[in-house]
Amino acid sequence: MSTLETLQDILSDEFNLTRERVAPDAKLAALGVDSLDLLELMFKIEDRYRLAIRDDVPSDLTTVGDLVRFIDRLLAAQSKAPDSGGADRHAAP
Amino acid sequence: MPLREPRRVAVTGLGVVAPIGDSVEALCANLVAGRSGIRPLDIPLREALRSPIGASADFRGDAHFAVPRLRMLDRVSQMALVAAAQAVADANLNFGTENRDRCGVSVGSGMGGAETTDEGYHIIYAERSDRVKPYTVLTSMTNAAASWIGIDYGITGPNLTYSTACSSGAVAVGEAARRIQSGDVDVMLAGGAEAPLTFGVLRAWEAMRTIATPDAQDPSASCRPFARNRTGLVLGEGAAFVALEEWSHATARGARIHAQLTGYGLTTDAAHITRPTVEGQAAAMRAALRSAGLDHGAVDYVNAHGTATLQNDAVETAAIKEVFGARAYALPVSSTKSMHGHLLGAAGALEFVIAVASMERGIVPPTMHLELPDPACDLDYVPERARTGVRLNAVMSNSFAFGGTNAVLIAEARD
């Protein structure tokens, strides 16, 4: 499943949207996703990809396409450094 | 200044999300039937509680709000919004045509977004995770419910939250009436909301040894105000709201008026953080009578604070005797907490709604589970059975609190 399709899954569930509206050029704000929603969305993205988003979420993520590229960049970085911890840092001790 | 002059306060809308009814109609039917909403709780970790009982409301947020909105609303705000919407609909108010600078919101809550707080602590301390939800501050803050109500209706006048523990709801209603009376505003949505049925909150109340021991035969009979075998209070959840309006504002738009809010008394014990005083409670009742310009003989029913703790019920009984004298014995006094439990910051608002709705319907709701009288509690508590077909002209609702803030409201029949 492509990153876009995964985002369509998550956003359509969490924001009561049709998958069609979650298009690459759609503005996140127009979909009802504000900056705090985006932070919460990152938890879901971490779970889905077993990613650990350690860095701050860039403030210039304005469209669905920006978010897709952000996730793809993280996935690429993770595949180069497989011992980076991933989602395991959230496991209970 | 008497609330009656110069600007009178009309109660034009009522709304409730309560353990024994999600509408005023259902609530009254259950009160008359003496039906209790206290039951075994179905919450995580209940097996670790001594008293895993509570008066839960039959309320699901997802039946009222879509997913994106739900994320931003603690259960306490969900219930507040639904009860406020009922009051607005009942009053037939349209804020689109009101001068919204002259409208306000006044909410009482003791613990605010307790579920969010509990969940947040679980994430950071139990799961040792850093995934605290980004909305945690906004959903748990005590004024969240009031804020959302203001945003939903575009109400741009005062937006206030009062937190005086168990009298918060009564204070919110009384202070709202004062704002109308003073001329600052013409319309107030006022009420209380509380959602305390989470493990952390229940455990904290248990630790104070104030929670009732569950009745082994019938958990719904665990809260027994004024009874010799009372063992403490039972927590409940819910929200109750009233629409208050300046009298001529209400009549000019042809609003149906449920009652006139004429009395509000507010005193503080300034004695002990939990132990109530006869003097403080009596002074609040007297202050309410004074502000209504009423003699104590005019009051036909008192909805008592009646928590079913050993302390409160004896002290409140003594305070009522001090204010009403010999007439206290002929005055119906009931604690509806025997059925809906103690809604903490919402209690005063819910019980004021009950007092008004009872007056309108000519009913006196009972104190249930009062089979064994306590010699220290010897008033007419309307035990076990509601009275119907009664003419009530003025009703009093008592709310007393940890911290010592005593608030008493009086409503009178509209004619």
Interface residues (C-beta under 8 A of the other chain):
Chain A: D13 E14 F15 N16 G32 L36 D37 L39 E40 F43 H90 A92 P93
Chain B: A66 V67 P68 R71 A126 E127 R128 S129 D130 R131 K133 P134 Y135 L138
